[in-house]
Each structure stands twice: as structure tokens, then as C-alpha cells.
Amino acid sequence: MNPILESRQSEHVFCSYHNCSKQLQIARITNIPNWSYERVVFPQEHLLFNVSSTKK
């Protein structure tokens, strides 16, 4: 899942995903420690979400 829109503001990254298909999709993020995200994305639906950035 590649974000379509991404902009950094302070400690958060704003992301968007568009399901262009005619099928349901499961959007799942599992590579961030101590955090999980899973949503059903319906056909032609946009999914918007914020993720905390980890600057080191």
C-alpha cells in the first residue's frame, strides 16, 4: 500500500489511500512498533489517516 498523499507536520505524517479496484481491500500497517492499524477499504473509497513519525 503506497500513500497517495503525504505531508509532514510536526510529529505526524498525513496519508491517503484510494481503492481504485472493484473489490474490498484490507489496509493493514504492521511495521510500526507498539501500534497496529487495519481497516476495510470499499471500492472507490479514500482512506485518510495520520501516522506518528519517528525522527532519530
C-alpha positions in Angstrom: 0.0 0.0 0.0 1.6 3.2 -1.2 0.3 6.5 0.2 -1.1 8.8 -2.5 -0.7 11.9 -0.4 1.9 12.5 2.3 2.7 15.7 4.2 4.9 16.1 7.3 3.6 18.4 10.0 5.5 18.3 13.3 5.3 14.7 14.6 2.7 13.3 12.3 2.5 12.1 8.7 -0.8 12.6 6.9 -1.5 9.8 4.4 -4.2 8.9 2.0 -5.0 5.7 0.1 -7.6 5.2 -2.7 -9.0 1.8 -3.5 -9.3 2.0 -7.3 -10.5 -1.6 -7.6 -14.0 -3.1 -7.7 -13.2 -5.3 -4.7 -13.0 -4.8 -0.9 -9.4 -4.4 0.3 -7.9 -4.7 3.8 -5.4 -1.9 4.6 -3.0 -3.1 7.3 0.0 -1.4 8.8 2.2 -3.7 10.9 5.7 -2.3 10.7 5.4 0.3 13.5 6.4 -1.0 17.0 3.6 -0.9 19.6 1.0 0.2 17.0 -1.3 -1.6 14.6 -3.8 -0.3 12.0 -6.3 -2.3 10.0 -9.3 -1.0 8.0 -11.6 -2.3 5.3 -11.5 -0.1 2.2 -14.5 -0.3 0.0 -14.3 0.1 -3.8 -13.6 3.6 -4.9 -13.3 4.7 -1.2 -10.5 7.0 0.1 -8.8 6.2 3.4 -7.2 9.1 5.3 -5.0 8.5 8.3 -2.2 10.1 10.4 0.9 8.2 11.5 3.4 9.4 14.1 6.8 10.0 12.5 9.8 8.7 14.3 12.7 11.1 13.7 16.0 9.9 15.2 
